[in-house]
Amino acid sequence: MVAVRSSHLLNPQDFVIEQWCIGLKLTEQTEKTLVDAWYYSRELITTHPDEMKSATLTLQSGVEMVEILHELNMDAESLVTAMLFPIVANRLIDWEALEEKFGAKIIKLLRGVEEMDNIRQLNASHSANALQVDNVRRMLLAMVDDFRCVIIKLAERITFLRDAENRCSEEEKVLAAKECSNIYAPLANRLGIGQLKWELEDYCFHYLHPEQYRAIAKLLQERRLDREHYIADFVETISRHLRKILIMSMCMVAQNIFIAFGVKCRKTLRIW
């Protein structure tokens, strides 16, 4: 199932950047720079009348990218780059002014992420064979000097797919999903970032096979409580039997052994 969004992203009118930054528990300097980046983005948007209609979405995208990267424990430079990238993608910035405000390191990361957009010129469609697609992935990894650019781009693609339902045509959603399915989800896998890979794959499945996705999602929702009760009973039964076996085989020593189980939620695509 696709990710559940933070409440402030569902109600952007209630969003307060300073409070949000405090909640991330970052260093004071990182908090300040993120707040500066958000206000800088908002000011740029207000000076471009054509962008006002999508102003909330642009600012929200930066915040959402930061949250994704924060969960991966990315560094401060990556977080600031993510906050600024939506205005870069919308061609609202002056590179010299941006560098003067945030420094050369942030500019280098922003340019690296921007360069990855060149992939669209290669038309990542299902008509490409596996070798061609793999060559594109290798090229993307080779063309950036800093692996953080790739991870920031993955966060941007997830943010885009989360909003695609409301802002894209069916054709645009399908093209974006094909691109992510062929290129970005495997890149996330190659970098060992499972949580990004799974979310990308879930959204791709949602847009490429909407009927199958809805059918599975409906069944999962209907059976959720039954599944939770079944799993709880199953874990309790297994724990009880294992403890008996351990006590019988190891006598009193086993009484101090703690048994714990983890439950992994299977993704919609894997069920299909």
Secondary structure, DSSP 8 states (H G I E B T S, - for coil): ------HHHH-GGG--HHHHHHHHT--HHHHHHHHHHHHHHHHHHHT-GGGGGGHHHHHHHHHHHHHHHHHTT--HHHHHHHHHHHHHHTT---HHHHHHHH-HHHHHHHHHHHHGGGGGGG---TTS-HHHHHHHHHHHHHH-S-HHHHHHHHHHHHHHHHHHHHHS-HHHHHHHHHHIIIIIHHHHHHTT-HHHHHHHHHHHHHHHSHHHHHHHHHHHHHTHHHHHHHHHHHHHHHHHHHHHHHHHHHGGGGGG-----------HHHH-
